[in-house]
Amino acid sequence: MSREDILNRIKKSKPAIIDLPEIDLIDFKVDSDKIIDFISNVESTGGKAIQVKDRIEIISNIKKVFTDAKEIISAVEEVDLSTINANKITSAKVLDKLDVAILQAQFGIAENGAVWLSDKNFSLRSIPFICANLIIVLDKNNIFENMHEAILEIENFNEGYGVFISGPSKTADIEQSLVIGAQGPLSHTVFLI
């Protein structure tokens, strides 16, 4: 059998393309408080969610908790505790000992405690994964109920890079015990403002 015969048979047996079903978001509405659900789900993934009244309170909390942090990058202008100038970094290798990264999330999702980050808010894509402690600043008015709503929000996303992040890095593959920080941050804190 020739290559063309094989390809023609594959084309003939290929199923017809059908449109995806329309989903009515009303079917996924939950009668609960999005902020409470978000906080609960951040904590269930091993993270922390803290409600604050302003950015000064965020700075105060970070200074209290991360007293030994020497290498800090902040991509949130009003929470600038940076000891490293992110604009001068030419390689992720420089961030090998990054203690704390402070990033602004565009929105969060109540059903799973995830946040959406895009690289319009930080210079290197590796920052949220290479740091020891990831701190997210999120406007509590920007929390969606579920992933269906979140996907609609990023439907026309045309920036370079975006990612959903939920909780600190963890795995249970190593000798069947849970290891936090195996491939990424040891801690994940979301400040809801």
N, C-alpha and C positions, 0 to 999 in steps of 0.2 A: 504494500500500500504506500502511495507517495505522500509526501508532506501535504500537498494540496488536497488530496482526498480526505486526509484526516481533518484538516482545517474546515473543509466544506461540510463534513459530517457534524463537526462541533457547531458550526453556524446554524445548521438545520435543526439541531436538537436543543438549541439555546431557548430558554423560556421567554415569553413576551414580557416586556417591561410594563409594570403596572404602577400607577401612582400610589404614593403612600396615603394612608387613611387620614382624613381630617380629624383633628383632636379638638374637642371642645374643652377649654381649660376649666370651665365651670364644674366638670366632672372631678377635678382634682382639688377643688377648694376644700380647705379644712377650717373648721370653726374653732380656731385657737389663736393665741397671741404669737405673732411671728418672732418677736424679739425673745420671748421666753423659750420658744421652740429652738431658735437659733443658738441661744446660750446653752441649752440642754444638749444639743447635738454637737456643739464644739467640745463640750466637756466629755461627752461619750466617746469622742475620737482621741481623747488624751490631751486636748488643749485646754486653754483657759479663756474665758470671755469675761471682760470687766466693763461695766457701764461707767462712764465718766461724764462730767458736765462740760469739761473744756480740755484743750490741749495742754494746758499747764498741769493739770492733774495727770495726764499721760506721762509727761516728763518726770514728775515727782515719783510716780509708780516705777518707772524704768530705773531711775537713780537708786531707789530703795532696793529693788530686786536684783539688779545687775551691777552691784557695787564693784566687782572685780573686772568688769568688761573694759578691755583696753582698745580693742579694734571694733569700731562701730560705724556703720553706714546708715544714714537716714535719707530716704528719698521723699520724706514728708517735710516740707518747708517749715511748718509751724512746730515741728517736733525735731529740731535739728540738734542732735547730740553727737554728730559725726566727728570722728577722730581721723577718718579717711576721706579724702576728696574723691568721690565716685567718678568725677569727670576726668581724673588723671589716671584712672586704672586702664591699663592696656591689655591685661591678661587676667583670667580667673585665678591663675596660680598665685597672684598677689593676695588673694582673699583666703588663702589656705587656713589662716588662723582667725577668721572673722568671727568675733564673739556674738555680735548682735546686728541684725538687719531690721530696719524700720521701714515698712512699705505701706502705701495707700492702696486699699482695695476699691475697685469700682462698685462692687456689690457683693452681698452674701446670699446664701440660700438656707432658709429655715429648716427644710426637711433633712438636710445632711450636715449642716454646719460648715459647708465649704464657702470659700471666698474666690472671687475672680480677680486675677491680677493680669495686667497687660504691660508690656515693656515700654509703653509710653510714660510710665511712672518710674522706671529704673533702667540704668544704663546697660547692665550685663544680665543676661538671662539666667545665669547661674546663681545670682545673689540669693533668691529664696531657698535654694537647695544646698548651698555650700556653707551657710552660716550655722553657728551652733544654736542660736536662739532667734526665732523669727517672730517679729512683732508686726501685727497688722492693725492699721487704723481704718475704721469703717464707720461711715455715716449710718446711724441706725435707721434712717429713712430709706436707705437703699438695700433693704432686705426683701428678697422675693420669697414667696411661699414654697416654690418647688423648682425642680430643674426644667420643667416645661416653660415656665416663665423666664428663667435665666437664658435658655437657648434662644428664645425669641429676642431677648435683649442683645445677644451677640450675633444674631443672624446676619447682620451686615458688617460684622467686624472685619476691618481691612487693615489693621495695624500689623506689625511684624510678628508679634508673639503674644499669646495669652494662655493662661493656665488656671484650672480650678485646683485649689489646695484645701485640704481638710485635715487638720491635726498635724502633730509631729510625725516624723518618719518612724516607721515601725515594721517589724517583721517577726514572724514566729517560725521561720524556716530553720533557724539555727538551733539544733538540738531540741526542738519542740518547746522552746521557751520564748516568751515575748521579749524582744530587744527594742528599746526606744532609741532612735537616733542612728539606726543602722546605715541608712543611705542618705540621710539629710539631717535637718534640725532636731536637736534634743528636746526643744520646747517650742510651743506655738501659742502665742497669746494674741487675742483679738480685743482691741479697745473699741468699744461702741460709744460713739460720741453723738 
